[in-house]
Amino acid sequence: MASRNQNKPPSPSQNKYGVDEVSVDKRRRIGNTKMPLDTGIRVRRAFSVVNGAQDQPQISGPPSNSGSDCGIIEFTKEDVEALLNEKLKIKNKFNYKEKSEQMAECIKRLKQCIKWFQQLEGNYVTEQEKLKNLLELAEKRSNDMELLMKEKEDELNSIILDLKKNLEALQEKFAKEERDKLEALDSLATEKDSRLAAERLQASISEELKRTQQDNASGIQKIQTLNDMYKRLQEYNTSLQQYNSRLQSELQATNETLKRVEKEKAAVVENLSTLRGHYTSLQEQLTSSRALQDEAMKQKEALGSEVTSLRGDLQQVRDDRDRQLLQVQALSAEVLKYKECTGKSIAELDSLTTKTNELESTCLSQSETIRRLQEQLAFAEKKLKLSDISSLETRSQFEEQNSLILELQNRLADSELKIVEGEKLRKRLHNTILELKGNIRVFCRVRPHLSDEIDAKVVSFPTSTEALGRGIDLTQNGQKLSFTFDKVFMPDASQEDVFVEISQLVQSALDGYKVCIFAYGQTGSGKTYTMMGKPGPSDQKGLIPRSLEQVFEIRQILQAQGWKYEMQVSMLEIYNETIRDLLAPNRTGFDASRAEHAGKQYTIKHDANGNTHVSDLTIVDVRSSKEVSYLLERAAQSRSVGKTQMNEQSSRSHFVFTLRIMGYNESTEQQVQGVLNLIDLAGSERLSKSGSTGDRLKETQAINKSLSSLSDVIFALAKKEEHVPYRNSKLTYLLQPCLGGDSKTLMFVNVSPDPSSVGESLCSLRFAARVNACEIGVPRRQTSLKSSDPRLSMG
Ligand SMILES: Nc1ncnc2c1ncn2[C@@H]1O[C@H](COP(=O)(O)OP(=O)(O)OP(=O)(O)O)[C@@H](O)[C@H]1O
């Protein structure tokens, strides 16, 4: 209070110390108890507060000056009036004595108060004197100060003049600066905004910076470890490069060997066919020689018997001749005897002479017969000798041919062995190449423009040597995005061109591998066309029918090498996350099957060998591709197909065809179990674009969910994550052995060239690129001696 009053100039009613003169005067008058009730009079008094009743103060004795238990209260005019009224009331209420006593008491107290006031007044006077002294001192000092102030004032006046000049200049400057300031304020406001934005940015940047710094720190650590790893990897890389170059050269050599073997095989096969022709002609020759020999033998035998009979005849003739000679000799001796005995008659002699002549003529004729017979005999003997010679010749020819046949048979066996060996080598090399790649292979196929599509080019194919036949460029919003796959089929690629590229895989199924080929892509991009083809001309047939034809053709060829095969087929579809058996008996149409098999729960199970079984699924034994074609037609009728805005005949489910092949080689006692899975996935499509509602919407949502589960699985595999979410959908769980197991897997990514589908095409190509980078297990051939469960499984 005091310090505040020091700064204030004294009011006219105050003295020079700032004390209210009037108030002091009034206080003096209060001390005489006669207090005029004029307005504005203030009474200062000390009192003690009794019973805490501040609103009804009671005077309980002289207030002490010591301060802490005393307070100062101001009695206003009203208070004093109230006090006097109270005094009057008391005066009227009580009798005089009491009242006078009370009054005396009051007076006593008032006296004490007055005494106290007087004391205060005394204090006040001493204080006033002190203040007077102080005032004098202050006045003196003030005079000094005034002098000083005057000097200073002069100085200040001159300074003020200068300052005025300066002020004018400054005012001008100020005006100018004011303008600048206004401008600056504007810019400041804008800057403030930008600063706020910058501050927000800075805050986010500093957060990011912190994160980045943390990342950086961990990155540095990582870099260090990576550097170490890099060094080790470099060493490893060099060794790998060496190994790789060795492998490359081995691969080259193997390829050359393979080519040579293929050539040799072709030559051997050709040789074999000529040898087979030769062998057949020799066999024919042999049979004819044998027939000739038999004939000659028969002739010989006939001639032998003729010679024997001739010899008998000759002997007989000789005997006759000898007998007749003896007769002639006897007759001649008789004639001589007769001649000696001339006594006999001439007639007898004549008769005897005629007899002798007759005998001689008979003898001559018989000699002639003998000669003839001898000639006949000589001729027959000559003929016999000739037939002997020819039979000997035939025999030697026969033996020659026999040895030739034996030689040919040996050569044939050698060639067949070579073919088997060559085939084994081919399989080994083919599988080595696939194993070296170690990932899911991806083929891309772009279908041609359909009649109702705009013929604008959003898809192009690079022509550089390294990307030829493997690259595809997609243009979106003027930006060209490039992708590379194992093979890219342009729109003009025929079904045959596509099949040629996968025929090796089909062969692998016969060799005992699990093979999985599936088609992925947006609705209407050509998946069903690629997998199944179009009904009608044979050149429109898709991969499934062509693969089956090849399987049965090769089965026929391998039969010659001792292989016997048994084949089983199953077909299912996954519709709205539910498995449906497409070959279930009495299944004639979609609705019938829905009614009959709605309650059936087909469960998927994988056994320890990585084979997949679907419970209650119909499995059909097949012996020809025709049987399978019939089953395919049956299944096609049962499939869930519908019309969408994107495709007239859209597959609303995933179609899974499985051919289980069990082969047994009798000569080597080898047994193989191959599986061929051919899958036509339902088309991915945007809900907005598909225009689906109701059931179609539900189908589309189910399709998109399972396809997104497929991409989750692929991403997890690509990142080599510990947990791969195969169980998130029926499709991925069914394909588990194909995606992450030991099967040979090939994915077709079908792309539409329609400019309105460029977004979907990009998604499909990006997904396919991820799949291509995905490493799966090494394909394993399933060979054994005896199968524990010969029933069909998925893979
Ligand atoms: N390479 C091709 N050559 C000629 N026509 C083709 C080719 N690919 C597809 N098509 C035609 O394009 C249309 C759509 O093909 P498709 O039905 O195979 O598509 P999708 O991908 O199976 O569709 P969704 O997923 O809806 O079943 C069909 O009319 C088909 O004949």
PDBQT file of the ligand as one rigid body, heavy atoms in Angstrom, charges set to zero:
ROOT
HETATM    1  N1  LIG A 801      -5.989 -68.453 -77.783  1.00  0.00    +0.000 N 
HETATM    2  C1  LIG A 801      -7.264 -68.235 -78.160  1.00  0.00    +0.000 A 
HETATM    3  N2  LIG A 801      -7.599 -68.250 -79.432  1.00  0.00    +0.000 NA
HETATM    4  C2  LIG A 801      -8.891 -68.019 -79.820  1.00  0.00    +0.000 A 
HETATM    5  N3  LIG A 801      -9.913 -67.751 -78.961  1.00  0.00    +0.000 NA
HETATM    6  C3  LIG A 801      -9.628 -67.728 -77.664  1.00  0.00    +0.000 A 
HETATM    7  C4  LIG A 801      -8.295 -67.961 -77.183  1.00  0.00    +0.000 A 
HETATM    8  N4  LIG A 801      -8.328 -67.869 -75.847  1.00  0.00    +0.000 NA
HETATM    9  C5  LIG A 801      -9.608 -67.589 -75.502  1.00  0.00    +0.000 A 
HETATM   10  N5  LIG A 801     -10.377 -67.511 -76.575  1.00  0.00    +0.000 N 
HETATM   11  C6  LIG A 801     -11.812 -67.213 -76.591  1.00  0.00    +0.000 C 
HETATM   12  O1  LIG A 801     -12.044 -66.209 -75.589  1.00  0.00    +0.000 OA
HETATM   13  C7  LIG A 801     -13.262 -66.450 -74.892  1.00  0.00    +0.000 C 
HETATM   14  C8  LIG A 801     -13.011 -66.556 -73.396  1.00  0.00    +0.000 C 
HETATM   15  O2  LIG A 801     -12.135 -67.629 -73.145  1.00  0.00    +0.000 OA
HETATM   16  P1  LIG A 801     -12.342 -68.672 -71.932  1.00  0.00    +0.000 P 
HETATM   17  O3  LIG A 801     -13.753 -69.024 -71.726  1.00  0.00    +0.000 OA
HETATM   18  O4  LIG A 801     -11.375 -69.746 -72.138  1.00  0.00    +0.000 OA
HETATM   19  O5  LIG A 801     -11.890 -67.721 -70.732  1.00  0.00    +0.000 OA
HETATM   20  P2  LIG A 801     -11.674 -68.104 -69.208  1.00  0.00    +0.000 P 
HETATM   21  O6  LIG A 801     -10.429 -67.435 -68.778  1.00  0.00    +0.000 OA
HETATM   22  O7  LIG A 801     -11.764 -69.557 -69.024  1.00  0.00    +0.000 OA
HETATM   23  O8  LIG A 801     -12.905 -67.398 -68.522  1.00  0.00    +0.000 OA
HETATM   24  P3  LIG A 801     -13.634 -67.770 -67.147  1.00  0.00    +0.000 P 
HETATM   25  O9  LIG A 801     -12.657 -67.568 -66.059  1.00  0.00    +0.000 OA
HETATM   26  O10 LIG A 801     -14.748 -66.780 -67.079  1.00  0.00    +0.000 OA
HETATM   27  O11 LIG A 801     -14.100 -69.158 -67.273  1.00  0.00    +0.000 OA
HETATM   28  C9  LIG A 801     -13.837 -67.743 -75.452  1.00  0.00    +0.000 C 
HETATM   29  O12 LIG A 801     -14.785 -67.423 -76.424  1.00  0.00    +0.000 OA
HETATM   30  C10 LIG A 801     -12.638 -68.400 -76.130  1.00  0.00    +0.000 C 
HETATM   31  O13 LIG A 801     -13.032 -69.200 -77.206  1.00  0.00    +0.000 OA
ENDROOT
TORSDOF 0
